[in-house]
Amino acid sequence: MVSTKLYTAIYVVLFVSATVQVLVEFAGLSYWLAFGVIMVLSAAKAVLVAAYFQHLRFEPRSLTYLVCIGLVAALALTLAASYSLL
């Protein structure tokens, strides 16, 4: 069983990274730099949530690979759709 301390630490990390994302938005960085930083932070948060709150960390690796393949496919489709919009 995962301890309450671990879930509290994960909550703090998610809260701090969300706060950093908001600060990046108002920092006056160039659009693509801010976009890149926010995307990296969002990806890290998604991995953290999937690993602990959706219990992928404790599942067989094959299931984790299956989820990652779906994520990559969704990302590829999103990029293809955004390319056609530009």
N, C-alpha and C positions, 0 to 999 in steps of 0.2 A: 504494500500500500504506500502511496506517495504521501509524504508528510505535508502538513499545513504550511510549514516554513517554505517548502519548495513552491507551492502554489502562490504564496504571498510574494516570494521573490519574482516569480513569473509575472504576476500582476504589476509589480513595481517596474519591471523591465518594459512591459507593454505600455504602461502609463508614461514612462520617461520617453520612450521612442515616439509615442504619439505627440507628446509635447515638443520634442525636437522637430517633428514633421511640421507642426504649426509654426515654430520659430523659423524654420528654413523658408517657409512661404513668405514670411515678412522680413527676411534678412536682406532682400534686395539683390539676390544672386541672379545670374543670368537664367533664362528660362530652362535651358537644357541641363544646366548643372543642378538647379533645384529639382527638376524632374527626375534626374538620375539619383540624387540623394533620397528623394521621397520613395522612388521605386525600390531601392535597395533596402530601406527601412521597412517598407511594406512587405517585401519578400521575407525578410528576417522575422517579422511578426507573424506572418502566415505559417512559416515553418515551425515557429515556437508553439503556436496555437494547435497546429495539426499534430505535432509530436506529443504534447502533454495533455491538452484538453480533449483531443479526439483519440488519444491513446495509441497513436501510430508508433510511438517509441517502443511499446510493449508488444506489438504485433509482429508476425513473421516478416522477414525482409521482402518476401515476394509481394506481399500486400502493399508495402511501402513503395516498391518499384512500380507497381500497377498504378498507384495514385500519382506518382511522379510522371509516368508516361501520359496520363490524362491531363495533368497540369501543363506539360510541355505541348501537347496537342492543342489545348485551349489557348495557350500563349501564341502558338504559331497561327492559329486561325484569327486571333485578335490582331496580330501584326499584319496579316494578309488583308484583313478588312480595313485596317487603318491606312495601309499603303494605297488601297484603291480610293480612299477618301482624299488623300493628298494629291 
